[in-house]
Amino acid sequence: MNDKMTVAKCDHAHGGHYRALALCKDADTGHTREFEGDWRDNGSWSKAYCQGSFRNPSAGIETKTT
């Protein structure tokens, strides 16, 4: 991880899906925005990136059943 990226990985998805979530903050305005990674189901890394002037993500994960 760095000031623009966060990751998520699930070794046992049990047929479901997961993705990384990054809640990022704009240092100039203080606004926050959520950015999502790709949906995964196979134990590989999902990566979520802060875009533009947004930085310093708080990491999260979202799951769904298929």
All heavy atoms as TSV, in Angstrom:
chain	resi	resn	atom	element	x	y	z
A	1	MET	N	N	0.839	-1.182	0.000
A	1	MET	CA	C	0.000	0.000	0.000
A	1	MET	C	C	0.884	1.245	0.000
A	1	MET	O	O	2.006	1.214	0.463
A	1	MET	CB	C	-0.902	0.028	1.226
A	1	MET	CG	C	-2.066	-0.922	1.135
A	1	MET	SD	S	-3.387	-0.715	2.360
A	1	MET	CE	C	-2.659	0.030	3.747
A	2	ASN	N	N	0.303	2.337	-0.503
A	2	ASN	CA	C	0.986	3.624	-0.456
A	2	ASN	C	C	-0.072	4.702	-0.259
A	2	ASN	O	O	-1.208	4.389	0.094
A	2	ASN	CB	C	1.835	3.843	-1.708
A	2	ASN	CG	C	1.022	3.783	-2.987
A	2	ASN	OD1	O	-0.119	4.222	-3.029
A	2	ASN	ND2	N	1.600	3.241	-4.040
A	3	ASP	N	N	0.251	5.966	-0.497
A	3	ASP	CA	C	-0.712	7.036	-0.235
A	3	ASP	C	C	-1.790	7.148	-1.315
A	3	ASP	O	O	-2.658	8.001	-1.228
A	3	ASP	CB	C	-0.011	8.372	-0.027
A	3	ASP	CG	C	0.595	8.958	-1.286
A	3	ASP	OD1	O	0.828	8.206	-2.259
A	3	ASP	OD2	O	0.839	10.173	-1.301
A	4	LYS	N	N	-1.752	6.268	-2.332
A	4	LYS	CA	C	-2.757	6.296	-3.403
A	4	LYS	C	C	-3.482	4.957	-3.566
A	4	LYS	O	O	-4.415	4.856	-4.340
A	4	LYS	CB	C	-2.104	6.638	-4.751
A	4	LYS	CG	C	-1.477	7.999	-4.836
A	4	LYS	CD	C	-2.396	9.086	-5.240
A	4	LYS	CE	C	-2.973	8.954	-6.616
A	4	LYS	NZ	N	-3.927	10.011	-6.910
A	5	MET	N	N	-3.084	3.889	-2.871
A	5	MET	CA	C	-3.614	2.571	-3.168
A	5	MET	C	C	-3.871	1.759	-1.902
A	5	MET	O	O	-3.175	1.904	-0.909
A	5	MET	CB	C	-2.606	1.801	-4.026
A	5	MET	CG	C	-3.043	0.406	-4.391
A	5	MET	SD	S	-1.773	-0.516	-5.290
A	5	MET	CE	C	-0.745	-1.072	-3.957
A	6	THR	N	N	-4.879	0.902	-1.980
A	6	THR	CA	C	-5.123	-0.108	-0.953
A	6	THR	C	C	-5.493	-1.408	-1.660
A	6	THR	O	O	-5.861	-1.395	-2.831
A	6	THR	CB	C	-6.217	0.344	0.036
A	6	THR	OG1	O	-6.302	-0.598	1.101
A	6	THR	CG2	C	-7.560	0.486	-0.634
A	7	VAL	N	N	-5.362	-2.527	-0.971
A	7	VAL	CA	C	-5.597	-3.833	-1.587
A	7	VAL	C	C	-6.487	-4.696	-0.695
A	7	VAL	O	O	-6.616	-4.448	0.494
A	7	VAL	CB	C	-4.268	-4.577	-1.866
A	7	VAL	CG1	C	-3.413	-3.817	-2.849
A	7	VAL	CG2	C	-3.507	-4.839	-0.579
A	8	ALA	N	N	-7.077	-5.721	-1.310
A	8	ALA	CA	C	-7.852	-6.722	-0.567
A	8	ALA	C	C	-7.617	-8.075	-1.210
A	8	ALA	O	O	-7.476	-8.189	-2.425
A	8	ALA	CB	C	-9.335	-6.382	-0.602
A	9	LYS	N	N	-7.571	-9.098	-0.373
A	9	LYS	CA	C	-7.405	-10.462	-0.862
A	9	LYS	C	C	-8.177	-11.386	0.064
A	9	LYS	O	O	-8.111	-11.239	1.289
A	9	LYS	CB	C	-5.927	-10.854	-0.872
A	9	LYS	CG	C	-5.673	-12.238	-1.391
A	9	LYS	CD	C	-4.181	-12.545	-1.391
A	9	LYS	CE	C	-3.930	-13.955	-1.865
A	9	LYS	NZ	N	-2.515	-14.315	-1.764
A	10	CYS	N	N	-8.899	-12.319	-0.513
A	10	CYS	CA	C	-9.670	-13.285	0.259
A	10	CYS	C	C	-9.257	-14.674	-0.194
A	10	CYS	O	O	-9.495	-15.048	-1.348
A	10	CYS	CB	C	-11.165	-13.056	0.045
A	10	CYS	SG	S	-12.204	-14.136	1.029
A	11	ASP	N	N	-8.629	-15.427	0.677
A	11	ASP	CA	C	-8.151	-16.759	0.318
A	11	ASP	C	C	-9.272	-17.793	0.212
A	11	ASP	O	O	-9.110	-18.824	-0.425
A	11	ASP	CB	C	-7.117	-17.246	1.330
A	11	ASP	CG	C	-5.815	-16.473	1.221
A	11	ASP	OD1	O	-5.471	-16.018	0.109
A	11	ASP	OD2	O	-5.137	-16.323	2.254
A	12	HIS	N	N	-10.414	-17.532	0.842
A	12	HIS	CA	C	-11.529	-18.478	0.841
A	12	HIS	C	C	-12.823	-17.744	0.506
A	12	HIS	O	O	-13.631	-17.458	1.381
A	12	HIS	CB	C	-11.653	-19.173	2.194
A	12	HIS	CG	C	-10.393	-19.866	2.614
A	12	HIS	ND1	N	-9.961	-21.039	2.039
A	12	HIS	CD2	C	-9.457	-19.537	3.527
A	12	HIS	CE1	C	-8.827	-21.412	2.584
A	12	HIS	NE2	N	-8.490	-20.506	3.493
A	13	ALA	N	N	-13.034	-17.445	-0.766
A	13	ALA	CA	C	-14.212	-16.681	-1.188
A	13	ALA	C	C	-15.481	-17.528	-1.160
A	13	ALA	O	O	-16.580	-16.992	-1.190
A	13	ALA	CB	C	-14.002	-16.111	-2.590
A	14	HIS	N	N	-15.358	-18.845	-1.115
A	14	HIS	CA	C	-16.501	-19.753	-1.021
A	14	HIS	C	C	-17.555	-19.478	-2.086
A	14	HIS	O	O	-18.752	-19.492	-1.816
A	14	HIS	CB	C	-17.126	-19.700	0.379
A	14	HIS	CG	C	-16.180	-20.098	1.458
A	14	HIS	ND1	N	-15.744	-21.387	1.639
A	14	HIS	CD2	C	-15.547	-19.357	2.404
A	14	HIS	CE1	C	-14.902	-21.431	2.661
A	14	HIS	NE2	N	-14.762	-20.212	3.128
A	15	GLY	N	N	-17.117	-19.207	-3.296
A	15	GLY	CA	C	-18.050	-18.977	-4.394
A	15	GLY	C	C	-18.538	-17.553	-4.512
A	15	GLY	O	O	-19.261	-17.224	-5.445
A	16	GLY	N	N	-18.167	-16.667	-3.596
A	16	GLY	CA	C	-18.583	-15.272	-3.654
A	16	GLY	C	C	-17.525	-14.415	-4.330
A	16	GLY	O	O	-16.566	-14.911	-4.914
A	17	HIS	N	N	-17.707	-13.122	-4.245
A	17	HIS	CA	C	-16.780	-12.159	-4.836
A	17	HIS	C	C	-16.405	-11.106	-3.792
A	17	HIS	O	O	-17.164	-10.853	-2.855
A	17	HIS	CB	C	-17.428	-11.474	-6.036
A	17	HIS	CG	C	-17.578	-12.370	-7.219
A	17	HIS	ND1	N	-18.593	-13.288	-7.323
A	17	HIS	CD2	C	-16.850	-12.487	-8.334
A	17	HIS	CE1	C	-18.481	-13.941	-8.469
A	17	HIS	NE2	N	-17.429	-13.471	-9.112
A	18	TYR	N	N	-15.279	-10.475	-3.988
A	18	TYR	CA	C	-14.804	-9.415	-3.099
A	18	TYR	C	C	-14.056	-8.370	-3.925
A	18	TYR	O	O	-13.608	-8.648	-5.037
A	18	TYR	CB	C	-13.870	-9.989	-2.020
A	18	TYR	CG	C	-12.656	-10.671	-2.595
A	18	TYR	CD1	C	-11.477	-9.971	-2.785
A	18	TYR	CD2	C	-12.709	-11.993	-2.995
A	18	TYR	CE1	C	-10.365	-10.586	-3.349
A	18	TYR	CE2	C	-11.607	-12.624	-3.555
A	18	TYR	CZ	C	-10.442	-11.915	-3.727
A	18	TYR	OH	O	-9.356	-12.522	-4.287
A	19	ARG	N	N	-13.965	-7.165	-3.379
A	19	ARG	CA	C	-13.155	-6.120	-4.008
A	19	ARG	C	C	-12.662	-5.149	-2.947
A	19	ARG	O	O	-13.275	-4.996	-1.887
A	19	ARG	CB	C	-13.923	-5.381	-5.090
A	19	ARG	CG	C	-15.057	-4.511	-4.591
A	19	ARG	CD	C	-15.705	-3.800	-5.756
A	19	ARG	NE	N	-16.895	-3.066	-5.338
A	19	ARG	CZ	C	-17.673	-2.413	-6.164
A	19	ARG	NH1	N	-17.399	-2.389	-7.467
A	19	ARG	NH2	N	-18.729	-1.779	-5.725
A	20	ALA	N	N	-11.553	-4.510	-3.253
A	20	ALA	CA	C	-10.973	-3.510	-2.366
A	20	ALA	C	C	-11.767	-2.204	-2.482
A	20	ALA	O	O	-12.256	-1.852	-3.556
A	20	ALA	CB	C	-9.510	-3.260	-2.724
A	21	LEU	N	N	-11.866	-1.508	-1.380
A	21	LEU	CA	C	-12.465	-0.176	-1.340
A	21	LEU	C	C	-11.447	0.774	-0.726
A	21	LEU	O	O	-10.771	0.428	0.239
A	21	LEU	CB	C	-13.724	-0.160	-0.482
A	21	LEU	CG	C	-14.883	-1.033	-0.931
A	21	LEU	CD1	C	-16.013	-0.960	0.096
A	21	LEU	CD2	C	-15.387	-0.601	-2.293
A	22	ALA	N	N	-11.343	1.959	-1.285
A	22	ALA	CA	C	-10.451	2.983	-0.752
A	22	ALA	C	C	-11.272	4.252	-0.506
A	22	ALA	O	O	-11.848	4.803	-1.437
A	22	ALA	CB	C	-9.323	3.276	-1.732
A	23	LEU	N	N	-11.367	4.669	0.744
A	23	LEU	CA	C	-12.003	5.939	1.078
A	23	LEU	C	C	-10.886	6.964	1.146
A	23	LEU	O	O	-10.042	6.925	2.048
A	23	LEU	CB	C	-12.754	5.859	2.408
A	23	LEU	CG	C	-13.482	7.119	2.824
A	23	LEU	CD1	C	-14.555	7.491	1.792
A	23	LEU	CD2	C	-14.114	6.955	4.189
A	24	CYS	N	N	-10.848	7.871	0.175
A	24	CYS	CA	C	-9.729	8.790	-0.005
A	24	CYS	C	C	-10.151	10.227	0.292
A	24	CYS	O	O	-11.306	10.596	0.102
A	24	CYS	CB	C	-9.213	8.690	-1.439
A	24	CYS	SG	S	-8.803	7.008	-1.930
A	25	LYS	N	N	-9.188	11.026	0.712
A	25	LYS	CA	C	-9.454	12.418	1.086
A	25	LYS	C	C	-8.652	13.364	0.213
A	25	LYS	O	O	-7.474	13.140	-0.048
A	25	LYS	CB	C	-9.089	12.625	2.554
A	25	LYS	CG	C	-9.451	13.985	3.089
A	25	LYS	CD	C	-9.173	14.066	4.576
A	25	LYS	CE	C	-9.605	15.406	5.134
A	25	LYS	NZ	N	-9.401	15.471	6.586
A	26	ASP	N	N	-9.298	14.446	-0.224
A	26	ASP	CA	C	-8.632	15.516	-0.955
A	26	ASP	C	C	-8.018	16.468	0.071
A	26	ASP	O	O	-8.732	17.057	0.889
A	26	ASP	CB	C	-9.629	16.260	-1.839
A	26	ASP	CG	C	-8.976	17.291	-2.729
A	26	ASP	OD1	O	-8.197	18.125	-2.222
A	26	ASP	OD2	O	-9.266	17.280	-3.937
A	27	ALA	N	N	-6.707	16.610	0.051
A	27	ALA	CA	C	-6.006	17.427	1.037
A	27	ALA	C	C	-6.383	18.900	0.952
A	27	ALA	O	O	-6.375	19.609	1.961
A	27	ALA	CB	C	-4.499	17.273	0.878
A	28	ASP	N	N	-6.728	19.379	-0.232
A	28	ASP	CA	C	-7.058	20.794	-0.406
A	28	ASP	C	C	-8.463	21.142	0.068
A	28	ASP	O	O	-8.668	22.158	0.714
A	28	ASP	CB	C	-6.903	21.205	-1.871
A	28	ASP	CG	C	-5.468	21.111	-2.349
A	28	ASP	OD1	O	-4.544	21.298	-1.516
A	28	ASP	OD2	O	-5.266	20.840	-3.533
A	29	THR	N	N	-9.434	20.289	-0.254
A	29	THR	CA	C	-10.829	20.613	0.053
A	29	THR	C	C	-11.385	19.864	1.260
A	29	THR	O	O	-12.408	20.258	1.811
A	29	THR	CB	C	-11.735	20.283	-1.146
A	29	THR	OG1	O	-11.731	18.867	-1.356
A	29	THR	CG2	C	-11.270	21.004	-2.400
A	30	GLY	N	N	-10.743	18.761	1.642
A	30	GLY	CA	C	-11.246	17.950	2.745
A	30	GLY	C	C	-12.345	16.984	2.341
A	30	GLY	O	O	-12.816	16.200	3.159
A	31	HIS	N	N	-12.766	17.023	1.081
A	31	HIS	CA	C	-13.798	16.105	0.607
A	31	HIS	C	C	-13.266	14.676	0.587
A	31	HIS	O	O	-12.087	14.448	0.345
A	31	HIS	CB	C	-14.267	16.483	-0.801
A	31	HIS	CG	C	-15.062	17.735	-0.836
A	31	HIS	ND1	N	-14.539	18.912	-1.324
A	31	HIS	CD2	C	-16.323	18.007	-0.439
A	31	HIS	CE1	C	-15.460	19.867	-1.234
A	31	HIS	NE2	N	-16.543	19.339	-0.686
A	32	THR	N	N	-14.159	13.728	0.838
A	32	THR	CA	C	-13.795	12.319	0.739
A	32	THR	C	C	-14.569	11.681	-0.402
A	32	THR	O	O	-15.666	12.127	-0.749
A	32	THR	CB	C	-14.081	11.560	2.041
A	32	THR	OG1	O	-15.467	11.679	2.361
A	32	THR	CG2	C	-13.234	12.090	3.186
A	33	ARG	N	N	-13.978	10.630	-0.942
A	33	ARG	CA	C	-14.617	9.904	-2.037
A	33	ARG	C	C	-14.171	8.450	-1.974
A	33	ARG	O	O	-13.033	8.160	-1.617
A	33	ARG	CB	C	-14.223	10.519	-3.372
A	33	ARG	CG	C	-14.908	9.856	-4.543
A	33	ARG	CD	C	-14.693	10.624	-5.821
A	33	ARG	NE	N	-15.170	9.805	-6.928
A	33	ARG	CZ	C	-14.842	10.001	-8.183
A	33	ARG	NH1	N	-14.045	10.998	-8.516
A	33	ARG	NH2	N	-15.310	9.222	-9.126
A	34	GLU	N	N	-15.079	7.563	-2.326
A	34	GLU	CA	C	-14.767	6.141	-2.328
A	34	GLU	C	C	-14.430	5.679	-3.742
A	34	GLU	O	O	-15.119	6.029	-4.699
A	34	GLU	CB	C	-15.970	5.355	-1.801
A	34	GLU	CG	C	-15.707	3.879	-1.639
A	34	GLU	CD	C	-16.883	3.167	-1.022
A	34	GLU	OE1	O	-16.943	3.108	0.212
A	34	GLU	OE2	O	-17.745	2.678	-1.785
A	35	PHE	N	N	-13.360	4.904	-3.849
A	35	PHE	CA	C	-12.949	4.297	-5.107
A	35	PHE	C	C	-12.925	2.787	-4.920
A	35	PHE	O	O	-12.543	2.298	-3.854
A	35	PHE	CB	C	-11.568	4.799	-5.532
A	35	PHE	CG	C	-11.528	6.273	-5.798
A	35	PHE	CD1	C	-11.169	7.160	-4.799
A	35	PHE	CD2	C	-11.855	6.777	-7.049
A	35	PHE	CE1	C	-11.137	8.529	-5.038
A	35	PHE	CE2	C	-11.818	8.144	-7.296
A	35	PHE	CZ	C	-11.466	9.021	-6.293
A	36	GLU	N	N	-13.347	2.046	-5.949
A	36	GLU	CA	C	-13.461	0.600	-5.860
A	36	GLU	C	C	-12.439	-0.094	-6.745
A	36	GLU	O	O	-12.103	0.387	-7.816
A	36	GLU	CB	C	-14.860	0.133	-6.312
A	36	GLU	CG	C	-16.000	0.722	-5.533
A	36	GLU	CD	C	-16.488	2.048	-6.097
A	36	GLU	OE1	O	-16.165	2.374	-7.255
A	36	GLU	OE2	O	-17.169	2.768	-5.360
A	37	GLY	N	N	-11.996	-1.272	-6.307
A	37	GLY	CA	C	-11.153	-2.130	-7.112
A	37	GLY	C	C	-12.011	-3.076	-7.940
A	37	GLY	O	O	-13.245	-3.045	-7.882
A	38	ASP	N	N	-11.353	-3.938	-8.703
A	38	ASP	CA	C	-12.046	-4.943	-9.511
A	38	ASP	C	C	-12.598	-6.050	-8.625
A	38	ASP	O	O	-11.978	-6.426	-7.628
A	38	ASP	CB	C	-11.090	-5.574	-10.522
A	38	ASP	CG	C	-10.629	-4.595	-11.587
A	38	ASP	OD1	O	-11.340	-3.605	-11.829
A	38	ASP	OD2	O	-9.564	-4.839	-12.165
A	39	TRP	N	N	-13.748	-6.596	-9.026
A	39	TRP	CA	C	-14.300	-7.763	-8.340
A	39	TRP	C	C	-13.404	-8.965	-8.608
A	39	TRP	O	O	-12.947	-9.178	-9.728
A	39	TRP	CB	C	-15.715	-8.066	-8.835
A	39	TRP	CG	C	-16.748	-7.110	-8.324
A	39	TRP	CD1	C	-17.365	-6.139	-9.039
A	39	TRP	CD2	C	-17.288	-7.045	-6.999
A	39	TRP	NE1	N	-18.261	-5.455	-8.239
A	39	TRP	CE2	C	-18.223	-5.998	-6.976
A	39	TRP	CE3	C	-17.057	-7.761	-5.825
A	39	TRP	CZ2	C	-18.944	-5.662	-5.834
A	39	TRP	CZ3	C	-17.774	-7.426	-4.686
A	39	TRP	CH2	C	-18.703	-6.387	-4.701
A	40	ARG	N	N	-13.140	-9.754	-7.559
A	40	ARG	CA	C	-12.325	-10.956	-7.662
A	40	ARG	C	C	-13.057	-12.116	-6.978
A	40	ARG	O	O	-13.909	-11.895	-6.124
A	40	ARG	CB	C	-10.967	-10.779	-6.970
A	40	ARG	CG	C	-10.155	-9.620	-7.467
A	40	ARG	CD	C	-9.623	-9.892	-8.830
A	40	ARG	NE	N	-8.815	-8.763	-9.272
A	40	ARG	CZ	C	-8.012	-8.806	-10.281
A	40	ARG	NH1	N	-7.874	-9.907	-10.974
A	40	ARG	NH2	N	-7.333	-7.744	-10.637
A	41	ASP	N	N	-12.664	-13.345	-7.343
A	41	ASP	CA	C	-13.250	-14.520	-6.685
A	41	ASP	C	C	-12.247	-15.657	-6.529
A	41	ASP	O	O	-12.605	-16.749	-6.123
A	41	ASP	CB	C	-14.474	-15.015	-7.452
A	41	ASP	CG	C	-14.128	-15.554	-8.833
A	41	ASP	OD1	O	-12.971	-15.452	-9.271
A	41	ASP	OD2	O	-15.043	-16.084	-9.479
A	42	ASN	N	N	-10.989	-15.404	-6.820
A	42	ASN	CA	C	-10.033	-16.497	-6.915
A	42	ASN	C	C	-8.808	-16.354	-6.017
A	42	ASN	O	O	-7.784	-16.973	-6.265
A	42	ASN	CB	C	-9.570	-16.636	-8.363
A	42	ASN	CG	C	-8.943	-15.357	-8.882
A	42	ASN	OD1	O	-8.809	-14.385	-8.162
A	42	ASN	ND2	N	-8.562	-15.366	-10.151
A	43	GLY	N	N	-8.845	-15.550	-5.002
A	43	GLY	CA	C	-7.704	-15.394	-4.109
A	43	GLY	C	C	-6.644	-14.428	-4.596
A	43	GLY	O	O	-5.584	-14.321	-3.997
A	44	SER	N	N	-6.900	-13.727	-5.702
A	44	SER	CA	C	-5.931	-12.744	-6.192
A	44	SER	C	C	-6.223	-11.375	-5.578
A	44	SER	O	O	-7.275	-11.146	-4.978
A	44	SER	CB	C	-5.965	-12.675	-7.721
A	44	SER	OG	O	-7.216	-12.245	-8.173
A	45	TRP	N	N	-5.296	-10.456	-5.731
A	45	TRP	CA	C	-5.412	-9.123	-5.141
A	45	TRP	C	C	-6.383	-8.243	-5.930
A	45	TRP	O	O	-6.311	-8.169	-7.139
A	45	TRP	CB	C	-4.053	-8.431	-5.111
A	45	TRP	CG	C	-3.082	-9.093	-4.180
A	45	TRP	CD1	C	-2.058	-9.922	-4.542
A	45	TRP	CD2	C	-3.030	-8.993	-2.770
A	45	TRP	NE1	N	-1.383	-10.342	-3.422
A	45	TRP	CE2	C	-1.954	-9.777	-2.322
A	45	TRP	CE3	C	-3.798	-8.317	-1.833
A	45	TRP	CZ2	C	-1.631	-9.906	-0.977
A	45	TRP	CZ3	C	-3.474	-8.447	-0.491
A	45	TRP	CH2	C	-2.402	-9.234	-0.081
A	46	SER	N	N	-7.265	-7.573	-5.220
A	46	SER	CA	C	-8.072	-6.496	-5.777
A	46	SER	C	C	-7.424	-5.202	-5.299
A	46	SER	O	O	-7.108	-5.069	-4.112
A	46	SER	CB	C	-9.520	-6.587	-5.282
A	46	SER	OG	O	-10.263	-5.470	-5.712
A	47	LYS	N	N	-7.202	-4.252	-6.200
A	47	LYS	CA	C	-6.517	-3.007	-5.859
A	47	LYS	C	C	-7.432	-1.821	-6.128
A	47	LYS	O	O	-8.013	-1.718	-7.197
A	47	LYS	CB	C	-5.243	-2.876	-6.685
A	47	LYS	CG	C	-4.269	-4.009	-6.457
A	47	LYS	CD	C	-3.109	-3.942	-7.412
A	47	LYS	CE	C	-2.229	-5.171	-7.241
A	47	LYS	NZ	N	-1.180	-5.246	-8.256
A	48	ALA	N	N	-7.542	-0.937	-5.152
A	48	ALA	CA	C	-8.321	0.288	-5.309
A	48	ALA	C	C	-7.367	1.472	-5.198
A	48	ALA	O	O	-6.542	1.529	-4.283
A	48	ALA	CB	C	-9.409	0.379	-4.246
A	49	TYR	N	N	-7.489	2.410	-6.136
A	49	TYR	CA	C	-6.581	3.548	-6.220
A	49	TYR	C	C	-7.324	4.856	-6.010
A	49	TYR	O	O	-8.386	5.080	-6.605
A	49	TYR	CB	C	-5.917	3.611	-7.597
A	49	TYR	CG	C	-5.028	2.441	-7.900
A	49	TYR	CD1	C	-5.537	1.301	-8.510
A	49	TYR	CD2	C	-3.683	2.475	-7.578
A	49	TYR	CE1	C	-4.712	0.217	-8.794
A	49	TYR	CE2	C	-2.844	1.400	-7.854
A	49	TYR	CZ	C	-3.372	0.279	-8.465
A	49	TYR	OH	O	-2.566	-0.797	-8.740
A	50	CYS	N	N	-6.752	5.748	-5.197
A	50	CYS	CA	C	-7.256	7.114	-5.095
A	50	CYS	C	C	-6.948	7.806	-6.421
A	50	CYS	O	O	-5.859	7.646	-6.967
A	50	CYS	CB	C	-6.565	7.859	-3.967
A	50	CYS	SG	S	-6.826	7.162	-2.320
A	51	GLN	N	N	-7.880	8.570	-6.930
A	51	GLN	CA	C	-7.716	9.256	-8.208
A	51	GLN	C	C	-7.459	10.749	-7.998
A	51	GLN	O	O	-7.848	11.312	-6.975
A	51	GLN	CB	C	-8.969	9.065	-9.067
A	51	GLN	CG	C	-9.339	7.618	-9.310
A	51	GLN	CD	C	-8.311	6.878	-10.137
A	51	GLN	OE1	O	-7.847	7.373	-11.151
A	51	GLN	NE2	N	-7.951	5.689	-9.694
A	52	GLY	N	N	-6.840	11.371	-8.978
A	52	GLY	CA	C	-6.634	12.821	-8.954
A	52	GLY	C	C	-5.862	13.280	-7.730
A	52	GLY	O	O	-4.841	12.710	-7.371
A	53	SER	N	N	-6.377	14.296	-7.040
A	53	SER	CA	C	-5.699	14.851	-5.872
A	53	SER	C	C	-6.068	14.127	-4.575
A	53	SER	O	O	-5.649	14.537	-3.497
A	53	SER	CB	C	-6.032	16.342	-5.746
A	53	SER	OG	O	-7.425	16.514	-5.578
A	54	PHE	N	N	-6.864	13.071	-4.667
A	54	PHE	CA	C	-7.234	12.307	-3.476
A	54	PHE	C	C	-6.069	11.432	-3.034
A	54	PHE	O	O	-5.350	10.859	-3.848
A	54	PHE	CB	C	-8.472	11.443	-3.759
A	54	PHE	CG	C	-9.726	12.238	-3.896
A	54	PHE	CD1	C	-10.088	12.769	-5.119
A	54	PHE	CD2	C	-10.544	12.468	-2.811
A	54	PHE	CE1	C	-11.245	13.510	-5.267
A	54	PHE	CE2	C	-11.703	13.215	-2.939
A	54	PHE	CZ	C	-12.057	13.737	-4.173
A	55	ARG	N	N	-5.895	11.316	-1.706
A	55	ARG	CA	C	-4.772	10.575	-1.131
A	55	ARG	C	C	-5.203	9.871	0.159
A	55	ARG	O	O	-6.289	10.072	0.662
A	55	ARG	CB	C	-3.609	11.520	-0.770
A	55	ARG	CG	C	-2.999	12.278	-1.917
A	55	ARG	CD	C	-2.026	11.413	-2.684
A	55	ARG	NE	N	-1.262	12.128	-3.688
A	55	ARG	CZ	C	-1.703	12.472	-4.880
A	55	ARG	NH1	N	-2.931	12.220	-5.239
A	55	ARG	NH2	N	-0.922	13.091	-5.751
A	56	ASN	N	N	-4.255	9.119	0.709
A	56	ASN	CA	C	-4.339	8.510	2.033
A	56	ASN	C	C	-5.610	7.695	2.250
A	56	ASN	O	O	-6.466	8.038	3.051
A	56	ASN	CB	C	-4.195	9.570	3.128
A	56	ASN	CG	C	-2.885	10.312	3.019
A	56	ASN	OD1	O	-1.847	9.705	2.791
A	56	ASN	ND2	N	-2.923	11.615	3.153
A	57	PRO	N	N	-5.711	6.584	1.542
A	57	PRO	CA	C	-6.935	5.788	1.645
A	57	PRO	C	C	-7.092	5.078	2.977
A	57	PRO	O	O	-6.122	4.653	3.592
A	57	PRO	CB	C	-6.765	4.762	0.522
A	57	PRO	CG	C	-5.289	4.596	0.390
A	57	PRO	CD	C	-4.732	5.985	0.663
A	58	SER	N	N	-8.341	4.989	3.423
A	58	SER	CA	C	-8.715	4.070	4.483
A	58	SER	C	C	-9.165	2.801	3.772
A	58	SER	O	O	-9.978	2.854	2.856
A	58	SER	CB	C	-9.874	4.628	5.312
A	58	SER	OG	O	-9.475	5.798	5.980
A	59	ALA	N	N	-8.612	1.688	4.167
A	59	ALA	CA	C	-8.864	0.420	3.460
A	59	ALA	C	C	-10.181	-0.198	3.886
A	59	ALA	O	O	-10.588	-0.128	5.037
A	59	ALA	CB	C	-7.720	-0.542	3.734
A	60	GLY	N	N	-10.835	-0.816	2.907
A	60	GLY	CA	C	-12.048	-1.554	3.172
A	60	GLY	C	C	-12.199	-2.684	2.173
A	60	GLY	O	O	-11.419	-2.797	1.223
A	61	ILE	N	N	-13.190	-3.521	2.401
A	61	ILE	CA	C	-13.482	-4.619	1.492
A	61	ILE	C	C	-14.999	-4.738	1.366
A	61	ILE	O	O	-15.728	-4.502	2.321
A	61	ILE	CB	C	-12.849	-5.943	1.980
A	61	ILE	CG1	C	-12.988	-7.038	0.915
A	61	ILE	CG2	C	-13.417	-6.373	3.307
A	61	ILE	CD1	C	-12.179	-8.281	1.207
A	62	GLU	N	N	-15.435	-5.042	0.162
A	62	GLU	CA	C	-16.867	-5.256	-0.103
A	62	GLU	C	C	-17.007	-6.679	-0.625
A	62	GLU	O	O	-16.174	-7.151	-1.390
A	62	GLU	CB	C	-17.367	-4.266	-1.135
A	62	GLU	CG	C	-18.842	-4.391	-1.445
A	62	GLU	CD	C	-19.331	-3.346	-2.419
A	62	GLU	OE1	O	-18.513	-2.682	-3.091
A	62	GLU	OE2	O	-20.561	-3.214	-2.540
A	63	THR	N	N	-18.048	-7.372	-0.195
A	63	THR	CA	C	-18.292	-8.737	-0.637
A	63	THR	C	C	-19.683	-8.841	-1.223
A	63	THR	O	O	-20.572	-8.029	-0.932
A	63	THR	CB	C	-18.157	-9.742	0.507
A	63	THR	OG1	O	-19.117	-9.428	1.526
A	63	THR	CG2	C	-16.761	-9.732	1.104
A	64	LYS	N	N	-19.877	-9.863	-2.072
A	64	LYS	CA	C	-21.212	-10.165	-2.594
A	64	LYS	C	C	-21.269	-11.654	-2.916
A	64	LYS	O	O	-20.248	-12.292	-3.187
A	64	LYS	CB	C	-21.537	-9.331	-3.837
A	64	LYS	CG	C	-20.749	-9.703	-5.086
A	64	LYS	CD	C	-21.222	-8.889	-6.280
A	64	LYS	CE	C	-20.430	-9.280	-7.531
A	64	LYS	NZ	N	-20.892	-8.573	-8.709
A	65	THR	N	N	-22.466	-12.205	-2.881
A	65	THR	CA	C	-22.648	-13.585	-3.265
A	65	THR	C	C	-22.981	-13.637	-4.746
A	65	THR	O	O	-23.436	-12.658	-5.330
A	65	THR	CB	C	-23.789	-14.236	-2.474
A	65	THR	OG1	O	-24.987	-13.498	-2.675
A	65	THR	CG2	C	-23.454	-14.276	-0.999
A	66	THR	N	N	-22.724	-14.777	-5.354
A	66	THR	CA	C	-22.990	-14.906	-6.773
A	66	THR	C	C	-24.212	-15.740	-7.028
A	66	THR	O	O	-24.753	-16.387	-6.196
A	66	THR	CB	C	-21.793	-15.547	-7.491
A	66	THR	OG1	O	-21.335	-16.661	-6.733
A	66	THR	CG2	C	-20.690	-14.560	-7.676
